Amino acid sequence: MSGIITQNALGNSGLVKAVEAAGGTWVEIKSLTASSDATLSFVDGTDDVVLDSTYPIYVFKFINCHPSADSNQFRVNFSDDGGSSYAVTKTSTVWRAFHSEGGTSGFGYVTSNDLAQGTGVQILASSLGADADHTTQGDLYLYSPSSTTFVKHFQSRTTTTSSDDQIMDFHIAGYCNTTSAVNAAQFSMTSGEIDAGKIKLFGLKDS
Amino acid sequence: MSGIVAQNLNRQSGLIKAPEAGGGAWTFISKTTASASATLSITSGLDSTYKVYFITYNNIHPETDNTHFTFNGSIDSGSNYNVAKTSTHFAAYADEGDSNTSLGYETGHDLAQGTGVQNLLNEIGNDNDQSASGYLYLYNPASTVFVKHFTSVSQLVNAGDYSRNQFVSGYLNTTSAIDAVQFKQSSGNIDSGDICLYGLTI
């Protein structure tokens, strides 16, 4: 027995494993790194982004997203025209739990952050702090964006260090109320820029 | 035998192996597609191979308006779906008219040692564009020592044009292995939708 291929035959790891790593059950599609960006956009068919019928479920991961301005909001909107406009109609719910470093806590629905057939941005996290060590983390599930039959459901959970030193645990869910395919998503802050952080897009295989 | 290849055999890291998105190693196991189906059952692939199973249900569309998407477990390979369960159920909802919002516990949809179905998605609408999606984690179903925990998060359009975000958590109160699960509507068929099963190595 000799040679790399022979030694690794039937192995579930090692050099042969590289094939699965490049195309595992969760497939990394695109990673964008913020550098004082007003927006970070994922547009199907652009810069290697896939946001179509290739995968039934997509997940955006938010990693160390840091705003340039204090007391900010991290937001998303969707497009059905390849990113020319981000104004898809949405209905959504938002609730959150919070707990401050001083011991104050709370829990409840946030009526000011939800949407009722709104075409504006969907808030994913509020009261972001801009201290050097403050960030927002989380994820956003988007179901079957390319469906031309059904609305497009989304679910998100984020955790944020707020401008007044609280942990904010936001839960957002809703649907893009359109039967057109959603083919782009754009992330932004209410004021200023996304100073730093990464947003990664993954697709979940169903075969 | 020595060298890079030999050193890397049977390991989960090395020169090329890369981590998957969800942490740990995820494996796709099966996909079941509804077509005017009374039930959708998973009767294979649920065993001790994985400690955690992840089940997605995507664009579930009911035949009958204002009905619930439910699940139950089996300890006899699907001959019966009637395992005792205790669970919690809460939801946030808001309507398209911006007139009604809520976040709260829903006592009518939890279970206290009930052997009937567990509601996961409530009051789904059956308009052509209405559907429901979400996921369910099932923990260590093959255990013969512990109860079997589950958690789910779901999102749907209900019959009254509300967005509903539902959270269900509980346990199948048995020390027998859970080897099958079944999904169905509270009334009528599942007209369309996909259910996928994944295993998570941790």
Boltz contact constraints between the chains, C-beta under 6 A:
constraints:
  - contact:
      token1: [A, 4]
      token2: [B, 5]
      max_distance: 6.0
  - contact:
      token1: [A, 7]
      token2: [B, 5]
      max_distance: 6.0
  - contact:
      token1: [A, 8]
      token2: [B, 5]
      max_distance: 6.0
  - contact:
      token1: [A, 11]
      token2: [B, 9]
      max_distance: 6.0
  - contact:
      token1: [A, 13]
      token2: [B, 10]
      max_distance: 6.0
  - contact:
      token1: [A, 13]
      token2: [B, 11]
      max_distance: 6.0
  - contact:
      token1: [A, 13]
      token2: [B, 12]
      max_distance: 6.0
  - contact:
      token1: [A, 13]
      token2: [B, 17]
      max_distance: 6.0
  - contact:
      token1: [A, 14]
      token2: [B, 8]
      max_distance: 6.0
  - contact:
      token1: [A, 14]
      token2: [B, 9]
      max_distance: 6.0
  - contact:
      token1: [A, 15]
      token2: [B, 16]
      max_distance: 6.0
  - contact:
      token1: [A, 17]
      token2: [B, 17]
      max_distance: 6.0
  - contact:
      token1: [A, 18]
      token2: [B, 16]
      max_distance: 6.0
  - contact:
      token1: [A, 21]
      token2: [B, 17]
      max_distance: 6.0
  - contact:
      token1: [A, 21]
      token2: [B, 18]
      max_distance: 6.0
  - contact:
      token1: [A, 24]
      token2: [B, 20]
      max_distance: 6.0
  - contact:
      token1: [A, 25]
      token2: [B, 26]
      max_distance: 6.0
  - contact:
      token1: [A, 25]
      token2: [B, 28]
      max_distance: 6.0
  - contact:
      token1: [A, 26]
      token2: [B, 20]
      max_distance: 6.0
  - contact:
      token1: [A, 26]
      token2: [B, 21]
      max_distance: 6.0
  - contact:
      token1: [A, 26]
      token2: [B, 22]
      max_distance: 6.0
  - contact:
      token1: [A, 26]
      token2: [B, 26]
      max_distance: 6.0
  - contact:
      token1: [A, 28]
      token2: [B, 21]
      max_distance: 6.0
  - contact:
      token1: [A, 56]
      token2: [B, 58]
      max_distance: 6.0
  - contact:
      token1: [A, 91]
      token2: [B, 96]
      max_distance: 6.0
  - contact:
      token1: [A, 91]
      token2: [B, 163]
      max_distance: 6.0
  - contact:
      token1: [A, 92]
      token2: [B, 163]
      max_distance: 6.0
  - contact:
      token1: [A, 93]
      token2: [B, 92]
      max_distance: 6.0
  - contact:
      token1: [A, 93]
      token2: [B, 94]
      max_distance: 6.0
  - contact:
      token1: [A, 93]
      token2: [B, 163]
      max_distance: 6.0
  - contact:
      token1: [A, 93]
      token2: [B, 165]
      max_distance: 6.0
  - contact:
      token1: [A, 95]
      token2: [B, 92]
      max_distance: 6.0
  - contact:
      token1: [A, 95]
      token2: [B, 103]
      max_distance: 6.0
  - contact:
      token1: [A, 109]
      token2: [B, 101]
      max_distance: 6.0
  - contact:
      token1: [A, 109]
      token2: [B, 103]
      max_distance: 6.0
  - contact:
      token1: [A, 111]
      token2: [B, 101]
      max_distance: 6.0
  - contact:
      token1: [A, 114]
      token2: [B, 94]
      max_distance: 6.0
  - contact:
      token1: [A, 116]
      token2: [B, 96]
      max_distance: 6.0
  - contact:
      token1: [A, 116]
      token2: [B, 98]
      max_distance: 6.0
  - contact:
      token1: [A, 117]
      token2: [B, 96]
      max_distance: 6.0
  - contact:
      token1: [A, 143]
      token2: [B, 58]
      max_distance: 6.0
  - contact:
      token1: [A, 143]
      token2: [B, 133]
      max_distance: 6.0
  - contact:
      token1: [A, 144]
      token2: [B, 58]
      max_distance: 6.0
  - contact:
      token1: [A, 144]
      token2: [B, 59]
      max_distance: 6.0
  - contact:
      token1: [A, 150]
      token2: [B, 59]
      max_distance: 6.0
  - contact:
      token1: [A, 150]
      token2: [B, 129]
      max_distance: 6.0
  - contact:
      token1: [A, 150]
      token2: [B, 131]
      max_distance: 6.0
  - contact:
      token1: [A, 151]
      token2: [B, 129]
      max_distance: 6.0
  - contact:
      token1: [A, 151]
      token2: [B, 157]
      max_distance: 6.0
  - contact:
      token1: [A, 153]
      token2: [B, 133]
      max_distance: 6.0
  - contact:
      token1: [A, 153]
      token2: [B, 155]
      max_distance: 6.0
  - contact:
      token1: [A, 155]
      token2: [B, 155]
      max_distance: 6.0
  - contact:
      token1: [A, 173]
      token2: [B, 155]
      max_distance: 6.0
  - contact:
      token1: [A, 173]
      token2: [B, 165]
      max_distance: 6.0
  - contact:
      token1: [A, 174]
      token2: [B, 163]
      max_distance: 6.0
  - contact:
      token1: [A, 175]
      token2: [B, 157]
      max_distance: 6.0
  - contact:
      token1: [A, 175]
      token2: [B, 163]
      max_distance: 6.0
  - contact:
      token1: [A, 179]
      token2: [B, 129]
      max_distance: 6.0
  - contact:
      token1: [A, 202]
      token2: [B, 21]
      max_distance: 6.0
  - contact:
      token1: [A, 205]
      token2: [B, 28]
      max_distance: 6.0
  - contact:
      token1: [A, 206]
      token2: [B, 31]
      max_distance: 6.0
  - contact:
      token1: [A, 206]
      token2: [B, 196]
      max_distance: 6.0
